[in-house]
Amino acid sequence: MVSEKEAGPNKNSLRGFDVIDKIKYELEEACPLTVSCADILAIAARDAVSSRGGPRWEAYLGRKDSLKASFDGANEFIPAPNSSLQTLIANFNQQGLDIGDLVTLSGSHTMGNARCISFRQRVYEVSSEERYDDKYKRYSPFRRVLRSICPRSGRDNQLAPLDYTTPARFDNHYFHNILQGQGLLGSDNVLVMEDEEGEIMEKVWAYASNQRLFFHSFAHSMVKMGNINVLTGNQGDIRKNCRLLNF
């Protein structure tokens, strides 16, 4: 069975499954078939954010694991790194998430890395970059740095931090970055490039100005996202081994 791990947005990209496997092993030793892989991921996500200076929230528990993988679903519903703003909005709406959730959850790109293949188009698409070069004079050096990491061909899996300012800390610097045209992914920059005076830009400025507001909103949106298509009761299963299928 082909899992979501092999889908385009995830392949050679997602990391940390060894941590999930270790947690699952310890839980199975103590309480067999009690805690699902889905719940482990929900708690691990919350604690990863909190341990890096971000907010904490109540991670609701009781999810069951799916009985099947969703390879096609992962390819269809995980936003591409070069998505337009309208595509992002539609994608989030399909999951019951609104524009506020889109902006807020995009702020998770204050941590982590992306592969060269995910931001190459954004680096070498001169037409859109030139508009930002005129508006933000310091943008060109940032693009030159990215080109040194990611050539026009090759090095597809070379990594660059999503947030060059504080790559290992959860804070609101992501919003400062995109306001300067220095988001790593094309889907980061469209939040301000395609909505210069609208609701999205207002939220970006609000989060850039008020980290506490961003943290509060992020916790709320994470709980909301964690309630998408939850399986309970007889709808799913509790896997003994999280490696057998993806979540």
Buried (B, 14 or more C-beta within 10 A) or exposed (E): EEBBBBBEBBEEBEEEEEEBBEBBEEBBEEEEEEBBBBBBBBEBBBEBBBEBBBBEBEBEEEBBBBEEBBBEBBBEBBBBBBBBBEBBBEBBEEEEBBBBBBBBBBBBBBBBBBBBBBBBBBBBEEEBBEEBBEEBEEBBEBBEBBEEBBEEEEBEEBBBBBBBEBBEEBBBBBBBBBBBBBBBBBBBBBBBBBBEEEEBBEBBEBBBEBBEBBBBBBBBBBBBBBEEEEBEEEEBBBBEEBBEBBB
